[in-house]
Amino acid sequence: MKNIKKLLALACALALTGGIMAGCGKTGGDTAKDSGEQKVTVDIFQFKVEAKDALEKATKEYMNDHKNVTINLQTVGGGDDYGAALKSKFASGQEPTLYNIGGTQDALDWKEKLEDLSDQPWVSQAFDGTLEAVKLDGKLFGMPFNQEGYGFIYNKELFKKAGIDPNAIKTYADLEKAVQTLDSKKKDLGLEAVFALPGKETWVTGLHLSNVAFANEFKNVVDTFNAKKIDFKHNAGLKKLLDLQIKYGYKPAGSNKSINSVDYATQVEQKFGLGKVAIIQQGNWAYGSIEGIDKDLAANVGILPMPLDGVKEGAIPVGVPMYWAINSTKDDATKKAAKDFLNWLYTSDKGKEMIIKDFKFIPAFKGYEGDNLQPTDPLAKEVLKHSNEGNTMPWVFMGYPTGWGMDKLGTDIQKYIAGDITWDKLVENAKNTWSEARK
């Protein structure tokens, strides 16, 4: 045996001298153990249903190149309350490594469980205005998920058939006129209604719709977060936008109350995706769902502004929907792996390509200037167009008191839709519940 070992050693020495490496080192085996890297597990608990498949693909790609890291992914979103689900997840003792926070209020609420990310290499690449919402006491507690924009998504083919020029729609009066034209031609266009308003989804009404009013009351998300009270001075314009969707909206049982049974899937997939309604209030994230139903329709969609009558017209809300956060109570090796995964996903060549082509994200970072890294879907292109032209408003709903937008205002909007409370009562409740939350 000794002679065999000597012969092998001699053979390797001769091979190395000749520049041949094969057969003289370890083959196979445990990569992590061989390299001395510690095996770690990164549990991800994330909110974006539309990104689930792309994120699963990305984690597999990463694990292929990092054999010592195991990534487990769990997605909770859509019709579920991610914030409540996250609290339950932590309370159960199964704390995730990577999770999502929404902005200043979330950063404050979760501060004891947030890792400071100020030293990460992607920080210098973030676009102006994308990090302020998650800065506290000079520390940075979140990484922007992406940029998104929303407004009234419309079916270009139906608008063309109805003789409506979408580019001429800038003001509330323009929008109302177009809606009335579509309504008058419903039968010829094969429409069940002009709109599909998802009354069941309080995030659509209590957060996204209300933002149009409050983005014109507050300068930004930080001002919103610091506000002890609201004047709700643009509530009349908000009422017009809501009433328009109610009056010309899809009603499953023929009454306003039934609008509250309409959920995201019904709105986006069953009604808009099948050409049964012409307009929906949603954002560029809905593209994947629409494409999954009808690729031709998806190729012919655009975004109309959300005009606040007489105030801010011709603009759409654009912002960061959520931030990646890292659980500060995890061990150093696990946190290091989580940070490396995020850096890889958003800054490596392979990761950036996936962000554009698989996630279909609008990046919140520089470094995506190449022709092969431009958004490919029409909704993302529309959001960028509005941004480049300066026709945007900020996402201030990220600064609302915890739960206020969905649980207080959103719930009251449902009651208003059903005819159970007046608009004046809704406004009064909104002011009182905000002030109570800020005490």
N, C-alpha and C positions, 0 to 999 in steps of 0.2 A: 504494500500500500504506500509506504514511504517513497519507493522508487517511482510509483505512478504519479504521486503528487509532485515529485521533483521534475519528472518529465513534462507534466502539465505546466508547471511554473516556467520551465525552460522554453516550452512552446509559446507561451504567452509573451515571454520576454522577447523572443525572436520576432513574434508577430508585431509587438508594439514597436520594435526597432524598425520594422518595415512599414510602419504606419497603419497596420491593420488592427482594428479594435474589436471586431466581432468575436464573440465566443469567450472572451477573457474576463468579462465582468459578470455581474448578477443578471440573470434573466428572469422576467416575471416577478413574482413576489408582491408584497404589499408596498405600494409606492410611498404611502404616508410613513410607514415604518422605516423603509429604506432611506428616505430623505430626512428622517428625524422630525418630521412635522407632526404636530399633535392633531389627533382626530377631533373634529368639532361638529356640532349639529346646530344649524341655524333655522329656527322656526319663524316663518313669515305669516303674519295675520293681516291681510290687506282687504281694501274696500272695493276695488274697481272690478266688477264682474266682467266688463268688456275687455279687460286686460288679462284675464285668467289664463287663457290658452297661450298667449304670448309669453306670459311670465313663467308658465310651466316649461315652455321651450327654452327660455333663457336660463332657468335654473339647471336644466339638464346639460346645456352647453357649458355652463360654468363648472359643474361637477365633473364633466369629462376632462377638464383641464386642471382641476383641483381635487385630486382623489381623496384628500384628507377631509374634505368638507361634504357634509350631508345637509341638504336644504329641504325642509318640509314646508309646503305651501297650503294655506287655508284661506279661502276667499269668502267674505261675508259682505253683501251689498245688495244692490237692486232694491227690492221692496223691503229689505230688512234694515234696521237701525244699526249702523256700524258702531256708533258711539256706545250704545247700550251693550252690544255684543262684545266690544273690547273690554268694557268694565267687567262683564261676566267672565271673560277669559282670564283676566288678571285675578279676579276673586276666587276662581277655581283652583288657583295655584299653578296653572299651566301657562305661565307668562311667556309670551313670544319674544323673540330677539328683535325682529324687525316688525314695526307696525306703523300705522298712519295717524297723524294728527292734523287738525284742520286750520290752525292759525293761532293767534295770540291767546285766545281763551283756552284752547286745548293745551297750548304750551304751559300756561299757568296751572291748569288742572293736573297735568301729568308731570310737572317739573321734577318731582322726586324720582321719576322713572326715565328721565331723558338724559342721554349722553351728549356732552358738548361736542359739536362737530366743527367748531371754528377752525381747526387745523387741517381740515380735509382739502385735498388738492382741487376739488371741483368748485370750491367756494369762489375762487377768483374768476371762474368762468360763468357764474350765474348772471343772468340779465338784471339790469337795474330794477329795483322794486320787487324782486321775487323773494327776497329773504327777510325783509323787515318784519313780516307777520310772525316769525318764529324766533325773534331775538329778544332775550330777556337778560337784564343785568350784564350786558356786554358779551353774552354767550349766544351761540347759535345752536338751536335744538332741532332743526329739521332741514331736510333736503327736498327741494321742489320735485314733485312727482312729474309734472309737465305743465304746459300752459293749455288752457281751454277757453273756448268762447261759446256763447249761446245766444239764441234769439229765436226768431220764428223760421224754422226750417220749412221750405216750400218745394212743391213739385213743379219744376220748370215746364214740363210738358203740358200740365193742366193750365198753368198760367198762359202759355202760348195759345192754347186752344180757346181760352176765354178772352184773348186779346188784351192781356194785362202786361205792361212793361214793368218788371220788378225793379229795374234800376231807377224808376221814377218814384218809388215808394220811400220817402224820407220822413214824412210827418205822420202824426196819428190820423189826420184827416185823409192822407193818401192811403194809409193802411185800411181804414174803415171803408173807403170807397172800393178798394180792391176786394175786400171781403164781401161786400154787398153784391158786387158783380159776380163773384164766384157762386154766391148763394142763389142768385137769380138763374144761374145756368147749371145747377146741381144735376138735374135729370140728364141733360145732354152730356155732362162730364162724367156721369156714373158715380157721383158722390153721395154719400150718406149724410155728410155734413161738411162744413168748411174746415172746422177745427176738431181736434180730439184733445180735450183738457183732462189730464190724469188727476182728478180730484182726490184720489186715494193717496197720491204721493205728496205728502206735505212739504217735502224738500223742493218740489217743483214750484209750488205756490208760496210757501212760507219763507223760503230762502231765495230761490232764483228770481221769481217774479217780484217779490218785495224789494229786492236789491235795486231795481230800477228806480224806485222812489228814494231809497236811503243813500244810494250812490250820488244823489243830487242834494242830499242833506249833509253828508259828511264827506270830507276830502279823500279819506283813505281808510283802510281797515284799522289802523292804530287809533285814529280819531274816533272811529265807531266804538272801538273797545273801551276807550276812555270816557265815552259819553254817559253821564249819569241819568240823562233823560232824553226823550225824543219829542220833537215837535210834530212829526209826521206831517210836515207842511205840504208834501206832494201826494197826499192820500187820494185826492180827487183824480189826478192823472192815473194813479195806480188802479183805481176803481174802474176807469174807462177801459183799460187794458184787460182787466179781469172780466168785466161785463161783456166785452166783445167776444171773448172766448166762450162764455156761458151761453149767450144768446145764439151764436152760430156754431155751438159745439155739439158733438155726438152725444146723444142721450139714450143709453141702452133701453130704458123702459119708458122713454118719452117724457121724462120729467127732469127738472134740474137736480133733484136729489140723487138720481141715478148716476150723475156725473161723478159723484164721490165713490162709485164702484169701479171707475176706470183706472187701471194701473198702467205702469210704464210699458209692459209688454203689449197690452191692448192698444195703447196709444201709438207706439212706434212700429210694432210688427203687424198687428192685425188690421189696423186702420190705415196708417200712413204707408206702410210697406206694401200693402195690397191695393193702394190707390183709392181707398174709400174716403179719405179726407185729403185736403190740399195743403193744410198748414198745421204744424205742431210746434209748441214751445219746447225746444230741446237744444242740445249743443252738438259740437262736432264728434263727441263720444258715441253718438247714436249711429254713426255711419256704418259700423260693422254689422249692427243688427239689421239695418235697412238693406245692406248688401247681401246679407244672408237670406233675405226674402226675395229680392228682385235686383239683380245686378244692373239691369238697364235703367231702372228707376233711380238706383243709387248713384249712377253716373250723371243723373240730371236733377240734382238737388242743389239748393242754395240757401243762404241765410238772409232773412230780412231783418232790419233793425227793430228794436223794441222802443218805439217812440213815446216818451212821456209828454203828453200834450202841452205845448207851450213852454217846455223846459229844456229837456235834452232829447233831441230828435235826430234820427239818422245814425245812431250808435248802438253797439252791442256790448254787453259786459264781457270782459276778458280778464282772466286771472289764473292763479294756481289753485287747483281743486283740493289738493291734499299734499302733505309732506311726509317723507319717509322719516321715521324716528327709530333710534336704537335704544334698547333697554339698558340703562346704565348699571343695573344690578347684576348683569351677566358677567361671567369671568372674562378676563382680558383676551384670551385666545378666541372666544366666541365673538366678542365685539370686533376684534380685528378682522375676522372672516366676514362679518356683516358689512363692515366698512369697505373691505376689498371688493365684495360682490357689487355694492352700489357704484363704486368707482369704475369697475369693469363694465357694468351695464350701461353707464351714461357717458364714459369717456374713451373706452377702447374702440378700435375700428369695428370689431365684430359686434360689440354692444350697441354702438351708435346706429349701425345698419339695421339691427333688430328694432331699436326704438322707432325708427322711421317706417320700416317695411312691415314688421309684425305687430308692433304696438299701435302703429299709426298715430303716434304722439306728435304734438307740436313741442319741441324741446324748450326747456327754460334755460338752456345753456348755450354759450358760444361754442364754435367748433363744428357746427353742422352746415357749413357754407358750401360744401361740395355739391355738384349737380346730382350725384347719386344719393344725397341726404336731404332732399327737399320733400315736403309732404306730397303724397300722391292722391289723396282723396279730395273731392271738391269742397267738402265742408271745412277741412283744415285750411285749404287754400283761401277760402272766404274769410276765415278768422284772421289769417295773416294779412289779407288785403285790407280789412278794416283796421288792423293794428298799424300797418304801414301808412295808412291815410290819416291816422289819429282819430278815427271814429269809434272810440271805445269809452267805456266807463269801468271803474274798478269793481272788484268783488268785495264789497264791504260786509257782506253777510258773514264772512269769516270772523268778524269782530262782534257779532251779536252775543248777548248773554247766553250761557250754556243752555241749550234746549229751547230757547225762546222762539226762534224762527219756526221750527217744526211743531213743537208741542203747544205753544201758546198761539202765535199768529196763524200758523198753518192750520191748526185745529179750528180756530175761529173762522178762517176762510171757508173751511168745509161747512161750518154752520151757516155762513152767509150764503153759500151756494145752495144749500138745502132750504133756505128761507127761514131759518130758525132764529137768526139775529139780524139786526139792521147794520148797515155799514157804519153809521155813527157809533153804534155800540162796539163794533169791532175796533174802531179807531180809539175809543175810550179805553177799552181793555188793553190794547197794545201799549198805550202810554203807561198805564198803571202797572202792568206786568213787567215792563222794562225797568221802570223805576224801582220796583220791589226787588228785582234781580240785582240791581246795582247798589243796593244799600250795603 
